[in-house]
């Protein structure tokens, strides 16, 4: 228990003693009991309590403060119908399990594995490592994170898949932002409005367990956030990748810039992102530019409507690629999946049975790819799924 918690406990004890003493009659020292006082009834149990039952151990004594298991499952049906073909299937999108340990009051360890998603394919049940971090809360305003983690550039990529309000992130984010990397991140809140963060990462990973290794290059990140108003945070993200186009942990763009905002006015929300990436060649990895506009509205406490517009363009005729989910899946994919500009319109509903811990999702997206070297691609993708996490 920290010193502040001990002080709070002591005051709570003194307060309880004072109340008890005040209930004693001064003349005969009898305790006066008000049997008409309302008795607080426990909250009724619901299935949502399941998501609060993952704590395995908790104590104020000793070095280990809390142990809980964590995990998520996300499954979704998709049907893509394009001018060049169609594809329909179910995908176990994410299946993860792990543990989170809080210790020594200011430290937190988190390790999480990706579990087998397709039982028609050979391979082990535990596929590889998704997260492996230790976070140190150095002060109330400063933190340090070491291990395999996101280099959190762009608003959508920095938002956990537990919390995103569309099935998939937008096209340019998926095309140029690297997956999780091994690194060190230091962040500091300068005041109640301004914060900054810097990170250093390795750009390679092992083939077997997807753990960070140090055989490649380095990547560096900077993020600066500012609370413009009570409703709106603005942020600048930058990621420089020295091994872009070479190392197996990153993709083909060596500088990624993102100017983004997130706002919430009552039931109305809005995410905006302006993204620019510099490429490493003049063909598939040329310079790219994109815009994301994503308003949302809470129709009820549980039902949320979402719209997203995505625009991407490149300097080369092949610099933009269709989404792997699900525009270039199976028979829906053209022979050439690349072009120079892309537009997409997404409309969806999210029904939060237990907040983001358990929600049902449905959506439809229309996308168009202009392909100067081949036929343009136009298609509709229909989606329905379930997402849960502990």
C-alpha positions, 0 to 999 in steps of 0.5 A: 500500500502506498503512503497516500493510501495508508493515510486515506485508510487511516482517515477512513478509520478515524471517521468511522470511529468518530461516527460510532462515538457520536452514536453513543448516548452521553447519559447511558452510553447506549448505542442508538440504532436507527432501524429506519435508515435505508440499507444499501442493496448490492447491485444485481448480477448481470452477464456483464459482471463476467468481464469484471471477474478476471482478477486472479490476485489482489493485495495491498501487502507485498510486492505483487499488487494485482494479477489478472488474465486478459484476452480478446476475441473478434469474429466477423462475417464479410461479403465483398461484391465488386465489379471484378468478383465477389467473396463471402466468408467468416473470419476469426479476426483476433484471438488473444490471451495473456496476463497483466501484473501490477507490482511495486505500486508503480510498475505493470507487466503485460504479456499477450499471445496470438492464438490459433484462428484458423483450425483448417490450417496446420500450426500450433495453438499459440502462434506468436507474441502480440505484446510484451511490455513493462510500464513504469509510472515514474511520477504522476506525470511521467511514464516509461514503457519498454518492450514490444508495443505499438509505435502509435502514429495516426489516431486510428492505429493508436486506438486499441482494436478493443475500442475502435468503432469500425471493423477495420482501420482506414486504407492508408493506415493499414498500408504504411503503418508498421505492426508492433515493434520492440522499443522504449517509449518515454512520455511526460505531461507538461501540464493539464493540456500539453503532453509529449512522447518519444520512442526508439524502436528496432525494425526487425523481429524473429520469424518464429515468435515475432519477438523483437531482435536487433539485427536491423535498423532503428525507428524513432517516434515523436508525439505531441498532444494538446487539449484545445478545448474540453471537447477536443484534443489535437495531436501531431505524430511522427515516425521515422523508419530507417529500415523501411523497405528492407526489414521484416518489422516495417513497411515501405515508407520511411517517414509518416506524419499525422495531424489528427484530432479527437472530439466529443460533444455530448453524444456526437464524436469526431475523429479527423486525420491528415496523413502523409508518408514519404516512400522508398521507391517510385513505384509501389512505395511512392509518397502518399497522402490521405484524409480520414473523417469519422463522425459518430453519434450515440443514438442511445446509451448502447447504440452508436452510429458511425460514418467514415470517409477515407481518401488516399492518393499517391505520386505513382500509378501503383502507390495505393493498394486495396485493403487486404480485408476484404477488397483483395480477398479471393474472387473479389480481388483483381489481378492488379490490386494497385492504383493511384487514388482511393475513396471509401465510405463506411456506415455502421452501427455498434450495439454495446451490450457491456460497453466495449467489453461486449459489442455487436457490430454491423457495417457496409463500405463502398470503395473505389480504386482508380488504376491508371495501368489496369481496370478500376475497382469498385466494390461493396463490403458488408460486415457483421460481427462480435467483439469482446475483451477481458 
